Amino acid sequence: MIARAVAAAWGLAVTAALVLPACAVRDRLPDPMATHWSGTSPDGSNSFAGHVAVSAGIWVVLAVAMVALSGRAQVRRASRMTWWGLLFGTGVLLMGAQGSTLSANLDVPDWTAATLPGWHIAAILGGMLAATALAAVLAKGEPDEPAPGSQAPPVLRLRSGQRAVWVSRVVNRGLTVAVVAVFAVTVVMTLLGLRGHGGSLMAAVLPGSVILLVVGLATMAVSVRVGDGLIRIGFGPFGWPARRIRLSSVESAWAERRSPADAGGWGFRGVPGAATIMLRGGECLVLRYRSGGQLAISIDDAERGAALINALVAERAQP
């Protein structure tokens, strides 16, 4: 398989890039060497051998995992783009970090004298994002075909001038319980802070609790409404914020059974053009755009929704 061969070759190339340059400049590096940073100043060190072993070891483990997953990852566009993006993005990230670390330690008398230029971080992250995006785009390939278990939407005929609307909603009960728990923690921490208790604990916990609460609220429920030339996807218990998709941009729709494992987990998964909104395993509404991209939404009564979308799309196509 091409993907497996490329992953193996890239894995060997990155491993060599992590080890050989470091060995070549070994005599110009302090031992131990600066390996952890607080801003531009070092705050941690490791021996030369330990640093090289850790850097190469992390990559080897990741590369072996990517090779093992190469076959399954090529089945769907979303997993294919994610796999290729992670493979090359992670490799570029580790090579950039290794090059930056060697450069910062080069010819310094002691690891405490090493300095990490701020632009190194921006360059490393920029290179990683560029490599990830380029690999994902190049791996995009053809749109996914409906899976063998997909349900063909029933024929739905609309009378001339008939106005039809379809609405459905699904709630992730486990996430709802988690949101309630996080909300309770946030309220308790806020009240304690207002009373002058647990100030340091609140400062450490409250920001994370608020972030979890916002993310949880946005992903605990999803609703879909089809009608009036639009597909409206609402998030959270109140259906807001919402994403609106014009029917004119949709080519077709169908119902398909998918699991969180197929999408890479729960929540918003995938990349633009091959994304999934996964709140629970089971029936999903899959939209194919005229541009070739796809969006899957775990929602109840997806077959009926797909039937209406296809009927409305066909109606718009009539002269």
NORMOQUI-V815289 format. One record per backbone hydrogen bond with DSSP energy under -1.0 kcal/mol. NH is the residue of the N-H (numbers start at 0). CO is the residue of the C=O. If there is no record, write none. Layout:
NH,CO + NH,CO
This chain:
4,0 + 5,1 + 6,2 + 7,3 + 8,4 + 9,5 + 10,6 + 11,7 + 12,8 + 13,9 + 14,10 + 15,11 + 16,12 + 17,13 + 18,14 + 19,15 + 22,18 + 23,19 + 24,20 + 25,22 + 27,24 + 28,25 + 32,45 + 34,43 + 35,43 + 37,40 + 40,37 + 42,35 + 43,35 + 45,32 + 50,46 + 51,47 + 52,48 + 53,49 + 54,50 + 55,51 + 56,52 + 57,53 + 58,54 + 59,55 + 60,56 + 61,57 + 62,58 + 63,59 + 64,60 + 65,61 + 66,62 + 67,63 + 68,64 + 72,68 + 73,70 + 74,71 + 79,75 + 80,76 + 81,77 + 82,78 + 83,79 + 84,80 + 85,81 + 86,82 + 87,83 + 88,84 + 89,85 + 90,86 + 91,87 + 92,88 + 93,89 + 94,90 + 95,91 + 96,92 + 97,93 + 98,94 + 99,95 + 100,96 + 101,97 + 102,98 + 103,99 + 104,100 + 105,101 + 106,27 + 107,104 + 112,109 + 113,110 + 115,39 + 119,116 + 121,117 + 122,118 + 123,119 + 124,120 + 125,121 + 126,122 + 127,123 + 128,124 + 129,125 + 130,126 + 131,127 + 132,128 + 133,129 + 134,130 + 135,131 + 136,132 + 137,133 + 138,134 + 139,136 + 149,146 + 150,254 + 161,158 + 165,225 + 167,223 + 169,221 + 171,219 + 175,171 + 176,172 + 177,173 + 178,174 + 179,175 + 180,176 + 181,177 + 182,178 + 183,179 + 184,180 + 185,181 + 186,182 + 187,183 + 188,184 + 189,185 + 190,186 + 191,187 + 192,188 + 193,189 + 194,190 + 195,192 + 196,191 + 201,197 + 202,198 + 203,199 + 204,200 + 205,201 + 208,204 + 209,205 + 210,206 + 211,207 + 212,208 + 213,209 + 214,210 + 215,211 + 216,212 + 217,213 + 218,214 + 219,215 + 221,169 + 222,233 + 223,167 + 224,231 + 225,165 + 226,229 + 229,226 + 230,244 + 231,224 + 232,242 + 233,222 + 234,240 + 235,220 + 238,235 + 239,234 + 242,232 + 244,230 + 246,228 + 248,245 + 249,246 + 250,287 + 251,287 + 253,285 + 254,150 + 255,283 + 257,281 + 262,258 + 263,259 + 264,259 + 266,277 + 268,275 + 270,273 + 273,270 + 274,293 + 275,268 + 276,295 + 277,266 + 281,257 + 283,255 + 284,296 + 285,253 + 286,294 + 287,251 + 288,292 + 289,248 + 291,288 + 293,272 + 294,286 + 295,274 + 296,284 + 297,276 + 298,282 + 304,300 + 305,301 + 306,302 + 307,303 + 308,304 + 309,305 + 310,306 + 311,307 + 312,308 + 313,309 + 314,310 + 315,311 + 316,312
